[in-house]
Amino acid sequence: MDRALVRALRARGLDVVTAFDEGMIDQDDDLHLDYAAKHGRVLYSFNRGDFYQLHTQYLKHGKKRAGIILAHQQHYSVGDQLRRILKLSAAKSAEEMENWIEFLSAWG
């Protein structure tokens, strides 16, 4: 996660934590998703393939989670990511994101 993006999101009032902040850098993807669900946090990742697959598995097994936002890595500038995430967060509540997946590309 780009530190500039994290600072910019926090400066605009979003409650953001990173895998580094939470000591989860070397953890498996499913543990990241479980952590996010336990703490009511939407997960943002560039790891589109793995997290989309986990999303599908969670739905199939009725496992709850807080939501996922996926983006293409190195496709968006920090400013573009910021604008798109802010637009998404203004449009969708935490409740609407529950068990949902969004692609950052849809919020341009």
C-alpha positions as CSV (number, residue, x, y, z in Angstrom):
1,M,0.0,0.0,0.0
2,D,1.4,3.4,-1.0
3,R,2.1,5.5,2.1
4,A,1.0,8.6,0.2
5,L,-2.4,7.1,-0.5
6,V,-2.8,6.0,3.1
7,R,-2.0,9.5,4.4
8,A,-4.3,11.1,1.9
9,L,-7.2,8.8,2.8
10,R,-6.7,9.3,6.5
11,A,-6.5,13.1,6.0
12,R,-9.9,12.9,4.4
13,G,-11.4,11.0,7.4
14,L,-11.2,7.4,6.3
15,D,-10.2,4.9,8.9
16,V,-7.4,3.1,7.1
17,V,-5.0,0.5,8.4
18,T,-2.5,-1.5,6.4
19,A,-1.2,-5.0,6.6
20,F,2.0,-3.6,7.8
21,D,0.2,-1.6,10.6
22,E,-1.5,-4.8,11.7
23,G,1.6,-7.1,11.5
24,M,0.1,-9.2,8.7
25,I,2.6,-8.6,5.9
26,D,3.6,-12.3,5.5
27,Q,0.1,-13.8,6.2
28,D,-1.9,-15.8,3.6
29,D,-4.7,-14.0,1.7
30,D,-7.5,-15.8,3.5
31,L,-6.1,-14.6,6.8
32,H,-6.1,-11.0,5.6
33,L,-9.8,-11.5,4.5
34,D,-10.7,-13.1,7.8
35,Y,-9.0,-10.3,9.7
36,A,-10.8,-7.7,7.7
37,A,-14.1,-9.5,8.4
38,K,-13.5,-9.8,12.1
39,H,-12.7,-6.1,12.3
40,G,-15.4,-4.9,9.9
41,R,-12.9,-3.5,7.4
42,V,-13.1,-3.5,3.6
43,L,-10.0,-5.0,2.1
44,Y,-8.3,-3.1,-0.8
45,S,-5.9,-5.1,-2.9
46,F,-4.1,-5.3,-6.2
47,N,-4.1,-9.1,-5.9
48,R,-7.2,-9.4,-8.1
49,G,-7.1,-13.0,-9.0
50,D,-6.5,-14.5,-5.6
51,F,-9.0,-12.3,-3.8
52,Y,-11.7,-12.7,-6.5
53,Q,-11.3,-16.5,-6.0
54,L,-11.5,-16.1,-2.2
55,H,-14.6,-13.9,-2.7
56,T,-16.3,-16.7,-4.7
57,Q,-15.3,-19.4,-2.1
58,Y,-16.6,-17.3,0.8
59,L,-20.0,-16.8,-1.0
60,K,-20.2,-20.5,-1.8
61,H,-19.7,-21.4,1.8
62,G,-21.8,-18.6,3.3
63,K,-18.8,-17.1,5.1
64,K,-19.2,-13.4,6.0
65,R,-16.8,-10.7,5.2
66,A,-16.7,-6.9,5.1
67,G,-16.1,-6.5,1.4
68,I,-13.3,-6.2,-1.1
69,I,-12.1,-3.5,-3.5
70,L,-9.8,-4.7,-6.3
71,A,-7.6,-2.7,-8.6
72,H,-5.0,-3.2,-11.3
73,Q,-1.5,-2.8,-9.9
74,Q,0.5,0.2,-11.3
75,H,-2.5,1.2,-13.3
76,Y,-3.7,4.2,-11.2
77,S,-1.8,7.2,-9.8
78,V,-2.1,7.9,-6.1
79,G,-4.5,10.7,-7.0
80,D,-6.7,8.6,-9.2
81,Q,-6.9,5.8,-6.5
82,L,-7.8,8.5,-3.9
83,R,-10.6,10.0,-6.1
84,R,-12.0,6.6,-6.9
85,I,-11.9,5.3,-3.3
86,L,-13.5,8.5,-2.0
87,K,-16.2,8.3,-4.7
88,L,-16.9,4.6,-3.7
89,S,-16.9,5.3,0.0
90,A,-19.4,8.2,-0.5
91,A,-21.7,6.0,-2.6
92,K,-21.7,2.7,-0.6
93,S,-22.1,2.2,3.1
94,A,-20.3,-0.3,5.1
95,E,-23.4,-2.4,5.2
96,E,-23.7,-2.3,1.4
97,M,-20.1,-3.4,1.1
98,E,-20.6,-6.5,3.3
99,N,-20.0,-9.7,1.3
100,W,-19.6,-7.5,-1.8
101,I,-16.7,-7.0,-4.3
102,E,-16.0,-3.8,-6.2
103,F,-13.5,-3.0,-8.9
104,L,-11.8,0.3,-8.7
105,S,-12.1,0.6,-12.5
106,A,-15.8,1.1,-12.1
107,W,-15.4,4.3,-10.1
108,G,-13.7,6.6,-12.6
